Amino acid sequence: MLREAGLSADLGAEASSLRHLRTLPAREAVTAEWPDWVPGPLRAAYRQTGAPAPYAHQVQAAEALHAGRHMILATGTASGKSLATQLPGLAAILGAPAGAAAAAHPTGEAAVLYLSPTKALAADQLDSLRELAETVGAGGPAGGIRPEAYDGDTDPESRSWVRQHANFVLSNPDMLNAGILPNHRGWARFFARLRYVIIDEAHTARGIFGSHLALLLRRLRRVARAYGADPVFAGASATSGDPAASFARLIGEPSDGVTAVTEDASPHGAVDVYLWEAADAVGISGDRGAPVKRSLTVEAADLLTNLVVAGRRSLAFIKSRRGAETIARIAGESLSEVDASLTERVSAYRSGYLKEERRELERQLRSGQLLGVASTPALELGIDISGLDVVVIAGWPGTRASFFQQLGRAGRSGQRGAAFFIGGDEPLDSYLLAHPEAIFDRPVEDAVTDPSNPHVAAPHLLAAAQELPLTPADIEEAGLFAGLRWLAEALTQQGHLRRRPRGWFFNHDDASAASWVRLRSDGAGPYTIVNVEDGTVVGDMGAAQAQPQAHPQAVYVHQGRTYVVEELDLEQSTVLVAPANPPYYTQARETTTISVIETQRTEPWGGFSLCFGAVEVTSAVVGFQRKALGSSEVLSDEPLELPPSTLRTQAVWLTAAETTLQEGGVIVEHVPGALHAAEHAMIGLLPLLSSSDRWDIGGVSTALHADTELPSIFVYDGHPGGAGFAQRGFELAADWVRATAEAIEACGCSDGCPSCVQSPKCGSRNSPLSKQGALNLLRTALKHHDAEQAGEAGRPAWGHTRAVRGWG
């Protein structure tokens, strides 16, 4: 198959590494006429800057926005989402005939707010808008298009000009939370003209970050309405499972209040997608003698090396900054042995680089001066890099949305492209290699958010009350913060809010409520990370991550720089680190216990019971492993003594009587190992059905749990209050359990390995584990579920699950 695509000679590939080849067909362009309301100078400017005619999906999206409907555009990479989402706002700025979105703006003046998850993406968009604005000129009622960035890099003098004069402001959620909304009176003129809000890369709004962003956008809508504006929201997203419902949850609208545009009318060449299995590491074994695959960095570096030698312009994606740097380094060293001149044609690209460095790398990649780049998802998020020959995806990127966003970079000028997905030592990677239909033939995931999580919502309610008094209408069922009245009352009892006739007011005159919002974490902490050599602050992290990631002797990587932790000060919430460059990385081992606070939902599965509810998790980091860079070989296993931490969150759990397990073929002495192995595998497979990462969730299994009084498997959200992942597991439990059983069955190991039932986080060193017992347990659970669904099962007692009300 490689030979058919013309890549066999380039790769020198072993046929055994290729597990599947799927060709995504080429797509022809379908164009449409410019809408009548688009001003002539704007049409001419687009033609001059490379867009002679819009695609059909761009016009459909722009028409919906112009008509005043919230809209999410969920199409592929380089499909022109920017033009579609920006067109109505730019037209309004230039004095286009008023659509429904202009009803609240009789003066005809208009402004647009653009929000992106990264400053790099906003900077890329700003360059394009400035070129467009210069081409259009100073026409229109307000003197033309005036785009400007407003973020942490904007100097104080420029900030004042942006607030008063810019009509297209590019920012990010962090600055909206900390700089714009708390100072909305200084933005009064801008808010009064605000017609459109653009949320770029909306598919990244999931989990804790997505929940924070949902609440932040409700605060934005509330402030805008105070100035007489009611902006229309536009979302630009990769493909997703139910984009209209996801975007509606994000902006606080009913599901029928958003129009979704999903048919992609842009052209794209065919792409051959290779599912590639990393080879076994020679002479290396993992826990309990299990086979270990070559690391993703080594496998990806070998592929990238061969592609560069063949002259293929290639981009390798991996999730970690350290991984990107390592791939580029290994590929460069390998190329030096082939042709020294090629070493300068490979580089890493990641967040943390200076703007000038990023732009130079992007220029070199576009021009062909660079042939190989190893990148974090920083190049996934809309940066204007397209027209590559090959994309390498090292390890499952987390979601199908990200997967297709990354491989969409392959295919230069409509020519045929190629993409490689390298499966690593993870249950989900192994499952996808064996079940390619799970990638290509199933719907893309729906983004999981939970804006009702009180740990996330509380600081936003306080920030909203400080911005404007919080009224009963805000927190009633039809309000922007619907369902959170109880939380407002709890915050009042705690002294953070005070009730007055006008509503609730923030009760701390000398504090900034917005500073209590931590958009990219659960709000716990933060722990400050300090470089002991010069006393500078390296960064911070949430409390939940401190012990597992910053325990003494841990290797910590920040923006490509590597440190070793010298001290974790729990009392002062400080991590002291020293610069270092060790040839290994570290991985913590944790022990965990769990107690049920409240059982909120129960579903009978014959002799099993599936539950969802609130739990308290007590964890302790008991040790860590040093693992070699590149091979992941365990170099040492070190003990630690750290105090336990507690987490109140949400979990899904499966219980069954021991007799039911025995009837399914799980013998008594194998029950603990079967539960333990099934728990590990279920954690590994949950991201198949939710938009979670394996590290967002945790698990506990026990042969006799104190609360359920039965053999039990728990999988919980690793964030205070929950992030929605466990709830998604409950709702899709049958599919989840079935996929887990299939993954275990398909794995070729004899007694269990990292690709099926072993876990890198296991505090008990992956013991006991029973691979066959886990398979029997999961098959039996499915059999009982299917019989229950068919109405053939009786209704035995489910045990005595204890429900304890309240959060304490």
C-alpha positions in Angstrom: 0.0 0.0 0.0 2.9 2.4 0.7 4.2 1.6 -2.7 0.8 2.6 -4.3 1.1 6.0 -2.6 4.7 6.4 -3.7 6.1 6.5 -0.1 7.7 3.1 0.3 11.1 4.2 -1.0 10.9 7.4 1.0 10.3 5.7 4.3 12.2 2.5 4.0 9.2 1.1 6.0 8.6 -2.2 7.4 5.3 -3.5 6.1 4.5 -4.8 9.6 4.3 -1.2 11.0 1.4 -0.3 8.7 -2.0 -1.3 10.2 -4.4 0.4 7.9 -4.6 2.8 5.0 -7.6 5.1 4.4 -7.8 7.6 1.6 -9.9 10.7 2.2 -11.2 11.7 -1.2 -10.4 15.0 -2.9 -12.9 17.8 -2.7 -13.8 20.3 -5.4 -14.5 23.9 -4.7 -18.1 25.2 -4.7 -18.2 29.0 -4.9 -21.1 31.4 -4.5 -21.9 35.1 -5.2 -21.0 37.7 -2.7 -24.1 38.7 -0.6 -25.7 42.0 -1.8 -24.9 43.6 1.6 -21.1 43.3 1.2 -19.7 46.7 0.2 -17.9 46.9 -3.1 -14.6 48.1 -1.6 -14.6 45.1 0.7 -15.3 42.7 -2.1 -12.5 44.2 -4.1 -10.1 44.0 -1.2 -10.8 40.3 -0.7 -10.2 39.7 -4.4 -6.9 41.6 -4.2 -5.8 39.6 -1.1 -6.5 36.2 -2.6 -10.2 35.5 -2.3 -11.8 36.1 -5.7 -15.1 34.5 -4.8 -16.4 33.1 -1.5 -17.1 29.4 -1.0 -20.7 28.3 -0.6 -20.3 27.5 3.2 -18.8 31.0 3.8 -21.8 32.7 2.3 -24.2 30.5 4.2 -22.4 31.3 7.5 -22.1 35.0 6.8 -25.8 35.3 5.8 -26.9 33.6 9.1 -24.8 36.1 11.1 -26.0 39.1 9.1 -29.6 38.0 9.8 -28.9 38.1 13.5 -28.5 34.4 14.2 -25.8 33.0 16.4 -23.7 30.7 14.1 -21.1 28.0 14.4 -19.0 27.1 11.3 -17.5 23.7 11.8 -15.4 22.8 8.7 -11.9 21.6 7.9 -8.5 23.2 8.1 -7.8 26.0 5.6 -11.5 26.2 4.6 -11.8 30.0 5.0 -13.6 30.2 8.4 -12.0 33.6 9.1 -13.6 35.2 6.1 -17.0 33.7 6.9 -17.1 34.8 10.5 -15.5 38.3 9.9 -17.4 39.3 6.8 -20.7 40.6 8.4 -18.7 42.6 11.1 -16.4 44.1 8.5 -19.3 45.0 6.3 -21.1 46.6 9.2 -18.0 48.6 10.1 -18.0 49.9 6.5 -21.6 50.9 6.6 -23.3 47.9 4.9 -27.1 47.9 4.8 -28.3 47.0 8.3 -29.3 43.4 9.0 -31.1 42.1 12.1 -27.8 42.3 14.0 -27.8 46.1 13.7 -31.3 46.6 15.2 -29.8 47.9 18.4 -27.4 50.3 16.7 -29.3 53.1 15.1 -26.1 55.2 14.6 -24.8 52.7 12.1 -21.4 52.4 14.0 -20.2 48.9 14.6 -17.5 47.0 16.4 -16.3 43.4 16.5 -14.6 41.5 19.3 -12.5 38.5 18.3 -11.3 35.9 20.9 -8.8 33.2 20.3 -7.2 30.7 22.6 -3.7 31.8 21.8 -1.9 35.1 21.2 -0.1 33.6 18.3 -3.3 32.9 16.5 -4.7 36.4 17.2 -1.4 37.9 15.8 -1.8 35.9 12.6 -5.3 37.1 12.2 -4.3 40.7 12.9 -1.7 40.7 10.1 -4.4 39.6 7.7 -6.9 42.1 8.9 -4.4 45.0 8.6 -3.6 44.0 5.0 -7.3 43.9 4.3 -7.9 47.2 6.0 -5.1 48.9 4.1 -6.5 47.6 0.9 -10.0 48.8 1.7 -8.9 52.3 2.7 -10.6 54.8 4.9 -14.1 54.4 3.5 -17.2 53.9 5.6 -19.0 55.9 8.3 -16.2 55.4 10.9 -13.2 55.9 8.7 -12.5 52.3 7.7 -11.5 49.1 9.5 -9.3 49.7 12.5 -8.1 46.3 13.8 -5.9 46.2 16.9 -4.8 43.5 19.4 -5.5 43.9 23.1 -3.6 41.4 25.1 -0.8 41.1 27.7 1.8 42.4 25.1 -0.1 45.6 24.4 1.7 48.6 25.9 -0.3 51.0 28.2 -0.3 53.9 25.6 -1.7 51.6 22.9 -4.3 50.2 25.2 -6.0 53.6 25.7 -6.1 54.1 21.9 -7.6 50.6 21.4 -10.4 51.2 23.9 -11.4 54.5 22.3 -10.8 54.0 18.6 -10.4 50.4 17.4 -13.5 48.8 15.9 -12.1 45.3 15.5 -10.4 44.2 18.7 -8.5 40.9 18.8 -8.0 39.5 22.3 -8.1 36.3 24.3 -10.3 34.9 27.2 -7.6 35.7 29.7 -7.5 39.4 28.8 -11.3 39.6 28.6 -11.5 38.3 32.1 -8.8 40.3 33.7 -8.5 43.4 31.6 -11.7 44.2 29.7 -14.8 43.2 31.7 -13.5 44.5 35.1 -12.8 47.9 33.4 -15.9 47.9 31.2 -16.6 51.6 31.9 -13.5 52.5 30.1 -14.8 50.4 27.2 -18.2 52.0 27.2 -18.0 53.3 23.6 -16.8 50.0 22.3 -19.5 48.0 24.1 -22.2 50.3 22.9 -21.2 49.5 19.3 -20.5 45.8 19.7 -22.3 43.9 17.0 -20.4 40.6 16.7 -18.3 38.4 18.9 -16.1 35.8 17.2 -14.9 32.7 19.1 -12.1 31.2 17.1 -11.1 27.5 17.5 -14.3 26.9 19.5 -13.6 23.1 19.6 -10.9 23.8 22.2 -13.5 25.0 24.6 -14.0 21.8 26.5 -13.6 20.5 30.0 -12.5 23.0 32.7 -11.4 25.6 30.2 -14.6 25.3 28.2 -16.7 25.6 31.4 -14.8 28.7 32.4 -15.2 30.2 28.9 -18.9 29.5 28.9 -19.3 31.6 32.2 -17.0 34.3 30.9 -19.1 34.7 27.7 -22.2 35.1 29.9 -20.4 37.9 31.8 -19.6 39.5 28.4 -23.2 39.3 27.2 -24.4 40.8 30.5 -22.0 43.8 30.3 -22.8 44.4 26.6 -26.5 44.5 27.3 -25.9 47.1 30.0 -24.6 49.4 27.2 -27.6 48.6 24.9 -25.9 46.0 22.8 -26.8 42.4 22.2 -24.0 41.0 20.0 -24.4 38.0 17.7 -21.9 35.3 18.4 -19.9 33.5 15.7 -17.9 30.3 16.3 -15.2 28.9 14.1 -14.5 25.3 14.9 -13.0 22.1 13.6 -15.6 19.5 12.9 -17.5 18.3 16.0 -20.3 16.0 16.9 -23.1 18.4 17.6 -21.7 21.9 16.9 -25.0 23.8 17.4 -25.7 22.3 20.8 -22.0 22.6 21.9 -21.9 26.3 20.9 -25.3 27.0 22.4 -24.1 25.7 25.7 -21.0 27.8 25.4 -22.7 31.1 24.8 -25.8 30.4 27.0 -28.4 30.0 24.4 -31.1 27.2 23.9 -29.9 24.5 21.4 -32.3 25.8 18.7 -30.8 29.3 19.1 -27.7 28.5 17.0 -27.3 27.8 13.3 -24.6 25.2 12.4 -22.8 25.3 9.0 -20.9 22.0 8.5 -20.8 21.4 4.7 -17.3 22.3 3.5 -17.2 23.7 0.0 -13.5 24.5 -0.1 -11.1 22.5 -2.3 -8.7 20.0 -0.9 -6.5 17.3 -2.4 -6.9 13.6 -1.5 -5.1 12.5 1.7 -3.8 9.0 2.3 -4.0 8.4 6.0 -1.6 5.7 7.4 -2.3 4.1 10.8 1.2 3.2 12.0 2.2 1.1 14.9 5.3 1.9 16.8 7.7 -1.0 16.8 8.6 -2.9 20.0 11.6 -1.5 21.9 14.4 -4.0 21.6 15.6 -5.4 24.9 13.4 -3.3 27.0 10.5 -4.5 29.2 8.1 -2.6 31.4 6.3 -3.4 34.6 5.9 -7.2 35.2 7.9 -7.9 32.1 5.3 -6.5 29.7 6.5 -5.6 26.2 7.1 -1.9 25.6 6.8 -0.1 22.3 9.4 2.4 21.0 8.6 5.8 22.2 6.5 8.1 20.0 9.3 10.6 19.8 11.8 8.1 18.4 9.2 6.6 16.0 8.1 10.1 14.8 11.7 11.3 14.5 12.6 8.3 12.3 9.6 9.0 10.0 10.4 12.7 9.8 14.0 11.9 9.0 13.1 9.7 6.1 10.6 12.2 4.8 13.1 15.1 4.9 15.7 13.0 3.1 13.1 12.3 0.4 12.4 16.1 0.1 8.8 15.9 1.5 7.7 19.0 3.3 6.5 17.5 6.6 5.0 18.5 9.9 5.1 16.2 13.0 2.5 16.9 15.8 3.0 15.7 19.4 1.2 17.0 22.5 4.2 17.9 24.7 6.7 20.7 24.2 9.5 18.3 25.3 8.3 15.8 22.7 8.5 18.4 19.9 12.0 19.4 20.9 13.1 15.8 21.2 11.7 14.8 17.8 13.5 17.7 16.1 16.8 16.9 18.0 16.8 13.2 17.1 15.8 13.9 13.5 18.6 16.5 13.2 21.2 14.1 14.6 20.1 11.4 12.2 20.1 13.7 9.2 23.7 14.8 10.1 24.8 11.2 9.4 23.1 11.3 5.9 23.7 14.9 4.7 25.0 17.6 7.1 23.3 20.3 5.0 19.9 18.8 5.9 20.3 19.3 9.7 19.4 23.0 9.2 16.2 22.1 7.5 14.5 20.6 10.6 13.2 22.6 13.6 10.8 22.5 16.5 7.8 24.9 16.8 5.8 25.3 20.0 4.2 27.9 22.3 6.8 29.9 24.3 8.8 31.0 21.3 9.0 34.7 20.6 6.7 36.1 18.0 9.7 36.9 15.7 10.9 33.3 16.0 7.5 31.9 15.2 7.1 34.1 12.2 10.5 33.2 10.8 9.8 29.5 11.2 6.4 29.8 9.5 8.0 31.7 6.6 10.7 29.1 6.2 8.2 26.3 6.3 5.9 28.0 3.7 8.9 28.7 1.4 10.3 25.2 1.6 13.5 26.3 3.3 12.4 24.1 6.2 11.4 20.6 5.2 10.6 19.2 8.6 9.0 20.7 11.7 8.1 19.0 15.0 5.3 20.9 16.7 2.9 21.0 19.6 -0.7 21.7 18.8 0.3 25.4 18.4 0.3 24.8 14.6 -3.1 23.0 14.8 -4.9 26.2 15.9 -5.4 28.0 12.7 -1.9 29.4 12.1 -1.6 30.0 8.4 0.4 26.9 7.5 -1.0 24.7 4.8 0.2 23.1 1.6 2.4 20.4 3.3 3.2 17.1 1.7 3.0 14.9 4.9 1.7 15.3 8.4 2.8 12.9 11.2 0.6 12.7 14.3 2.5 11.1 17.2 0.0 9.6 19.5 -3.8 10.3 19.6 -4.2 14.0 20.0 -7.2 13.7 22.3 -10.2 14.2 20.0 -11.2 13.4 16.5 -11.7 17.1 16.0 -8.0 17.7 16.7 -7.0 14.7 14.6 -8.8 15.9 11.5 -7.6 19.5 12.1 -4.0 18.3 12.2 -4.2 16.0 9.1 -6.0 18.7 7.2 -2.6 20.4 6.9 -1.5 17.7 4.4 -2.1 18.3 0.7 -0.2 21.1 -1.2 -2.1 23.2 -3.7 -4.8 20.6 -4.2 -2.1 17.8 -4.7 -2.4 14.5 -3.0 -1.1 14.5 0.6 -0.3 11.9 3.3 -0.8 11.7 7.0 0.6 9.2 9.5 -1.0 8.4 12.9 1.5 6.7 15.1 -0.1 4.6 17.8 1.8 4.5 21.1 1.8 2.6 24.3 -1.8 3.6 25.3 -5.0 1.5 25.3 -6.8 4.1 23.1 -4.0 4.2 20.5 -4.0 0.4 20.3 -7.8 0.3 20.0 -7.8 2.9 17.2 -5.1 1.0 15.3 -7.3 -2.1 15.5 -10.6 -0.3 14.8 -10.0 2.4 12.2 -13.7 2.8 11.8 -13.7 4.4 15.3 -11.7 7.3 13.7 -13.2 7.5 10.2 -16.8 6.2 10.4 -18.1 7.5 13.8 -19.3 11.1 14.5 -16.8 13.5 15.9 -17.1 14.1 19.6 -19.3 16.7 21.2 -17.4 19.1 23.4 -18.0 18.4 27.1 -18.5 21.5 29.4 -20.2 21.9 32.7 -20.7 25.6 33.6 -22.8 24.6 36.6 -19.8 23.2 38.4 -19.8 25.3 41.6 -15.9 25.3 41.8 -15.8 26.9 38.4 -19.0 29.1 38.6 -18.4 30.7 42.1 -15.5 33.1 41.1 -17.4 34.1 37.9 -20.5 35.0 39.9 -18.3 37.1 42.2 -16.7 38.7 39.2 -20.1 39.4 37.6 -21.3 41.0 40.8 -18.3 43.2 40.9 -18.8 44.3 37.3 -22.5 45.0 37.8 -24.9 44.2 40.6 -26.1 40.6 40.2 -29.9 40.7 39.9 -32.5 37.9 40.5 -33.2 37.9 36.7 -29.6 36.9 36.1 -29.8 33.7 38.2 -33.4 32.6 37.5 -34.2 29.9 34.9 -34.3 32.3 32.0 -31.1 34.2 33.1 -27.6 34.0 31.9 -26.6 32.2 35.1 -29.7 30.0 35.2 -29.7 27.5 38.1 -27.1 29.2 40.2 -29.3 31.1 42.6 -28.4 28.6 45.3 -24.7 29.3 44.7 -25.3 33.1 45.0 -27.1 32.5 48.3 -24.2 30.3 49.5 -21.7 33.0 48.6 -23.8 35.5 50.5 -23.8 33.4 53.6 -20.0 33.0 53.3 -19.6 36.8 53.2 -18.4 37.1 49.6 -21.6 38.8 48.4 -24.0 41.2 50.1 -27.7 41.4 49.3 -29.2 44.9 48.6 -32.5 45.9 47.0 -30.7 46.3 43.6 -29.3 42.8 43.9 -26.1 41.1 45.0 -22.9 43.1 45.3 -19.3 41.9 45.7 -18.3 42.3 49.3 -14.6 42.8 49.1 -13.7 46.4 48.3 -10.0 45.8 48.2 -10.0 42.7 46.0 -10.4 41.9 42.3 -12.9 39.0 41.8 -11.6 38.4 38.3 -8.2 37.5 39.7 -9.8 34.6 41.5 -10.9 33.1 38.1 -8.3 30.7 36.8 -9.5 30.0 33.2 -7.1 27.1 32.5 -7.4 25.2 35.7 -10.0 24.2 38.3 -9.4 27.3 40.4 -7.5 25.4 43.2 -4.1 26.8 44.1 -2.2 28.3 42.6 1.2 27.0 43.4 4.0 29.4 42.4 7.0 27.9 40.6 10.3 29.8 41.5 13.7 29.4 40.0 16.1 29.1 43.0 19.1 30.3 40.9 17.8 33.8 40.3 14.5 34.0 42.2 12.4 34.5 39.1 8.8 33.2 38.8 8.7 30.4 36.2 5.0 29.9 36.3 2.2 28.4 38.4 0.0 25.4 38.5 -3.2 24.2 40.2 -3.2 22.4 43.5 -4.4 19.2 42.0 -1.3 19.1 39.7 1.2 20.1 42.4 2.0 16.8 44.0 1.9 14.6 40.9 3.9 17.0 38.7 6.0 19.0 41.2 7.0 16.5 43.9 10.7 16.6 45.0 13.1 15.4 42.3 10.4 15.7 39.6 11.4 16.9 36.1 9.3 19.9 35.2 9.3 21.4 31.7 8.1 25.0 31.1 8.2 26.6 27.7 10.9 24.3 26.5 13.1 24.8 29.6 13.7 21.9 31.9 14.0 22.1 35.7 14.3 19.6 38.5 12.1 20.3 41.6 14.2 20.9 44.7 11.3 21.5 47.2 7.5 21.4 47.2 6.4 23.8 50.0 2.8 22.8 50.7 2.3 25.5 53.4 3.5 28.4 51.2 2.1 26.9 48.0 5.5 27.2 46.3 7.6 25.0 44.1 11.3 25.6 44.1 13.1 24.4 40.9 16.6 24.5 39.5 17.5 24.5 35.8 18.8 21.1 34.6 18.9 18.9 31.5 18.6 15.3 32.8 18.4 12.5 30.2 15.1 11.2 31.7 11.6 12.3 32.6 9.7 11.5 35.8 6.2 9.9 36.3 4.5 9.9 39.7 2.7 6.9 41.2 -0.4 7.5 43.3 -2.6 5.5 45.6 -6.2 6.5 45.8 -9.3 5.8 47.9 -12.8 7.0 47.2 -16.0 7.5 49.1 -19.5 8.1 47.8 -21.1 11.4 48.9 -24.3 11.2 46.8 -25.6 8.8 44.3 -27.5 11.0 41.8 -28.3 8.5 39.0 -28.6 4.7 38.8 -29.2 2.4 35.9 -29.7 -1.3 36.4 -27.7 -3.7 34.2 -29.1 -7.0 35.2 -26.8 -8.3 37.9 -24.7 -5.1 37.6 -25.5 -1.5 38.6 -24.2 1.6 36.9 -24.2 4.7 39.0 -23.2 8.4 38.8 -22.8 10.9 41.5 -20.6 13.0 43.8 -17.6 11.4 45.4 -14.6 12.4 47.6 -11.2 11.1 46.4 -8.2 10.9 48.7 -4.9 10.6 46.9 -1.3 10.3 47.9 1.8 10.4 45.7 3.8 7.4 47.0 6.7 7.4 44.5 7.9 8.2 41.1 9.8 6.5 38.2 12.6 8.0 36.2 12.2 7.0 32.6 14.7 7.4 29.8 14.0 10.0 27.2 13.3 8.4 23.8 12.9 4.8 25.0 10.7 5.3 28.2 12.9 2.6 29.8 12.4 2.6 33.6 15.7 3.7 35.1 14.7 3.8 38.7 11.7 3.6 41.0 11.9 6.0 44.0 9.7 6.3 47.1 8.1 9.5 48.3 6.3 10.5 51.5 3.8 13.3 50.9 0.6 14.1 52.8 -2.6 12.9 51.1 -4.9 15.4 49.3 -8.7 15.3 48.9 -10.8 16.1 45.9 -14.6 16.4 45.7 -15.7 15.6 42.2 -18.0 13.5 40.1 -17.7 9.8 39.2 -19.3 6.9 37.4 -19.1 3.5 38.9 -20.0 -0.1 38.1 -20.8 -2.6 40.8 -21.8 -6.3 40.8 -22.0 -9.1 43.4 -19.1 -11.5 43.5 -21.4 -14.3 42.6 -22.3 -12.5 39.4 -18.6 -12.1 38.5 -18.0 -15.8 39.2 -20.9 -16.8 36.9 -19.2 -14.7 34.2 -15.9 -16.7 34.6 -14.0 -14.5 37.0 -12.7 -16.8 39.7 -12.6 -15.6 43.3 -8.8 -15.1 43.6 -8.8 -13.1 40.3 -11.6 -10.6 41.3 -9.2 -7.9 42.5 -6.9 -8.2 39.5 -9.9 -8.3 37.1 -11.4 -5.1 38.6 -8.0 -3.4 38.6 -7.3 -4.3 35.0 -10.8 -3.3 33.8 -10.4 0.1 35.6 -7.1 0.9 33.9 -8.5 0.0 30.5 -11.7 1.9 31.0 -9.7 5.1 32.0 -7.7 4.6 28.8 -10.8 4.3 26.5 -13.0 7.0 28.0 -11.4 9.7 25.7 -12.8 7.7 22.8 -16.3 8.9 23.7 -15.7 12.2 25.5 -13.4 15.1 24.8 -11.2 14.3 27.7 -7.5 13.4 28.0 -6.4 10.3 29.9 -4.8 12.6 32.5 -8.1 14.5 33.1 -9.6 11.4 34.8 -8.7 8.8 37.4 -9.9 5.6 38.8 -10.3 3.3 41.8 -11.3 -0.4 42.0 -11.9 -2.6 45.0 -13.2 -6.1 45.7 -15.4 -4.7 48.5 -16.1 -1.0 48.7 -17.2 0.4 52.0 -20.1 2.4 50.5 -21.4 0.2 47.8 -20.6 -3.0 49.8 -19.9 -4.7 46.5 -17.0 -5.2 44.1 -16.7 -1.8 42.4 -15.0 0.1 39.6 -14.9 3.9 39.9 -13.8 6.4 37.2 -13.8 10.0 38.3 -13.1 13.5 37.0 -9.7 14.8 38.1 -11.1 18.3 38.7 -13.0 19.7 41.7 -16.7 19.6 41.2 -16.2 17.5 38.0 -15.6 18.5 34.4 -18.4 16.5 32.7 -16.3 13.5 31.6 -17.6 11.0 34.1 -21.2 12.1 33.3 -20.5 11.4 29.6 -19.1 8.0 30.6 -22.4 7.3 32.4 -24.5 8.3 29.4 -22.5 6.3 26.9 -21.5 3.5 29.3 -22.5 0.5 27.1 -20.4 1.8 24.1 -17.6 2.6 26.5 -17.5 -0.9 28.1 -17.8 -2.6 24.7 -14.9 -0.6 23.3 -12.8 -1.4 26.4 -13.5 -5.1 26.0 -12.6 -5.0 22.3 -9.3 -3.2 23.1 -8.3 -5.8 25.7 -9.2 -8.7 23.4 -7.4 -7.3 20.4 -4.1 -6.8 22.3 -1.6 -9.5 21.5 0.2 -9.6 24.9 -0.3 -12.6 27.1 -0.8 -11.1 30.6 -1.4 -7.4 30.1 0.8 -4.5 28.9 0.6 -0.7 28.7 -1.4 -1.0 25.5 -4.3 -2.7 27.3 -4.5 -2.9 31.1 -1.4 -1.4 32.6 -1.3 2.3 33.7 1.7 4.6 34.0 0.0 6.3 37.0 -0.6 3.1 39.0 0.5 3.4 42.6 0.7 -0.3 43.2 3.0 -0.9 40.2 0.2 -2.5 38.2 -0.4 -5.3 40.6 -2.6 -7.3 40.8 -3.8 -7.4 37.2 -5.8 -10.1 35.4 -6.2 -9.4 31.7 -8.5 -12.4 31.1 -10.4 -11.6 34.3 -11.0 -8.1 33.1 -12.2 -9.3 29.7 -14.6 -11.8 31.3 -15.9 -9.1 33.7 -16.6 -6.6 30.9 -18.2 -9.2 28.6 -20.5 -10.3 31.5 -21.5 -6.7 32.2 -22.4 -6.2 28.5 -24.4 -9.4 28.5 -26.4 -8.3 31.5 -26.9 -4.8 30.0 -28.1 -6.2 26.7 -30.5 -8.6 28.4 -31.8 -5.7 30.6 -32.3 -3.6 27.5 -34.2 -6.5 25.8 -36.4 -6.9 28.8 -35.2 -10.5 29.4 -33.4 -10.0 32.7 -35.0 -10.1 36.1 -34.6 -7.4 38.7 -32.2 -8.7 41.4 -31.2 -6.5 44.3 -28.4 -4.1 43.3 -26.7 -4.0 46.6 -26.9 -1.2 49.2 -25.4 1.9 47.6 -25.2 4.6 50.3 -26.2 8.1 49.4 -25.0 11.0 51.6 -26.6 14.3 50.7 -24.8 17.6 50.2 -21.3 18.9 49.5 -20.5 19.4 53.2 
